[in-house]
Amino acid sequence: MHTGIIGAGKVGCSLGKYFVLHGLSLSGFFDADIHAAQTAADFAGADFEEKLEDLVRKSDALFLTVPDGRITSVWDQVKELPIEGKFICHCSGALSAKDAFPGIADRGAFGYSIHPLFAVSDRFHSYKELSDAYFTIEGDRRHLEDVKDFFVSFGNPVRLIGAEDKVKYHCAAAICSNQVIALIEESLMLLGECGFDEDSALAALRPLIAGNVNKVLENGCVNSLTGPVERGDAQTVRKHLSCLSDSDRKLYALLSGKLLTVAARKNPGRDYGELKALLSEV
């Protein structure tokens, strides 16, 4: 199967290189920025096309690796070309194949959403970590298992999900990836108020962050939870709340409320009544 990539940014470059390293025949790259397409092609060891129709003609499968907001507009161009029997794929975590490619069945093509559960942060280096990425796939049932087997053959763990679950799935990924950064930024700000500069604050937090994440990955949330909420230490939580701004106090209380549900599972016989009452007042 000859695979073409439309969009020569971080995801396009990373997938292109990853595909080539796993023996896939890459028909080439296309990008509105010809220089970007050429750079991606040189990096992956493939060709690039100056015209979209030339890449479509050469390809059995097409990956639209453009920003989410541009997927459907690119599809509007692709669907006007001869695509019968071709696989049209995008890499958005939140969009389903049906939403991204309206009317694809009428064109005789097969649409798929293929999302690596991985933060692709670098155009030329992220491909090295893709072998550890979990891929989720959704789309036309007629070749769903074939597409799954395609990525399984690379050695990646793969899960099929329903179109109705795409937004919730992507929200879960964003909370775990992006919003954790917001919490770390909050910690850095508080440490800054204690006299730490950013480098020393990050160095101080490194073993705490890494140790906690590793414990969760190995043992799950319940077995990894420690701290004042787990202990039911309302006095310490009250002190924490007193040092925060109004908005940050609400965030702390909301997150602590979530932690209470975990704590109750870990310690079903412990009385968390006082702490629940305290948090409900915020």
Salt bridges, closest charged atoms under 4 A:
ASP47 OD2 - LYS58 NZ 3.98
GLU49 OE2 - LYS58 NZ 2.70
ASP54 OD1 - ARG57 NH2 3.70
ASP76 OD1 - LYS79 NZ 3.35
GLU80 OE2 - ARG107 NH2 3.43
ASP140 OD2 - ARG142 NH2 2.69
ASP146 OD2 - HIS143 ND1 3.06
GLU230 OE2 - LYS266 NZ 3.97
GLU230 OE2 - ARG270 NH1 3.46
ASP233 OD2 - ARG231 NH2 3.59
ASP246 OD1 - ARG249 NH1 2.73
